[in-house]
């Protein structure tokens, strides 16, 4: 184990479950602390964040909520939704996450604060962009090596890459490997398998402008194209 500290701002549906467990494997559990959104009192302690195209993240939220039954169990009113994770997203579902709950907006605002924080200007913050690392874990290893000035040997790299490979990840026991996730039992897929840009396949064309308009400022802030 490498004796360095990770203070990670966790944003949901950005590969955060993967990242936390990879951090555990490299640094040990006692050296990894993660914080969720509004629970972070001071951004000055954060040295790692993860981001993802926010349109993909929201679609991932919707697909997860569908499978878990959350639209029916958590809301006191009816919205147009589906029990099939692969059906096209509805306006009601988008409106809920974009306008009727602060859950997504709190995460976006926290990331915006991080972007303007002095840590970013001093290159004291590791930004794990989902689109760059999800299919190439060397991006994670190299970023950690550079930040901490350490060496992650080839054997450990290979072990982690195999352990969290696409082929293996579906068969891993959540209680053993996904210790960062507290939901029990493991009824639905907590891990996202969709590719970057898949939101376009899930959001009808007549709703894509609405989605882009709501997220425009945040997308441009982090270098995503409209």
C-alpha positions, 0 to 999 in steps of 0.5 A: 500500500502507498501511504498517501491520503486521498480526499475525494469529492464524490459525485454520483454516476461518474464512476465514483464506485470504481474510483473509490475501490481502486483508491482503496486497493492502492492506498488502503482504506484508512487513507481514503476519505470521500465526501458527497456534495453538500456534506463537504464543509471546506473544499480546501481538503479536497485533492480529487474529484470525478466528473462526467458529461452531465447529460450522461450522468442524468440519463444514468440516474434515470435508468437507475431510478427506473430499475430501483423503482425510486420514481414510484417509491420516493415521489408523492405524485405520479410522473410519466416514466417506465420500468424499462431502463432502455426506453427513451427518457421522458420529459417528466423524468428530465424535469424532475432531476433538472428542476424539481429536486436539488440533488443534481444541482447541488452536485453541479454547484459544488463542482462549480465551486471547485472549478473556481477554487485556488487549488485548481489554479495551483494544480493541486487537484486531481480531476478524473474525467470519466471519458478519459479513464473509464476504458483505460485505467492507466490514466488513473495510475499515471495521474496518481503517480504524478500527483504524489510522486510515487510509483504504482508498479506494473503488477499492481496495475495489472491486478487492478485492471483485471479485477475491475475489467468489464468482463469481471465487474458484473460478477464481483460480489458487492459486499466484498468489492463495493464497500463504498456503496451502502445499498443492500441488497444488490437488486439493480445495477449500481455500476454504469456500463453505458458508453460516453455520449449514449445520452443521445440515444436515450433522449428524444431529439425534441428534448435534447435542446431542453437538456442542453439549455439547462446544463449549458453553463456547466457543460462549457465550464468543464469543456464539454461540447453542446 
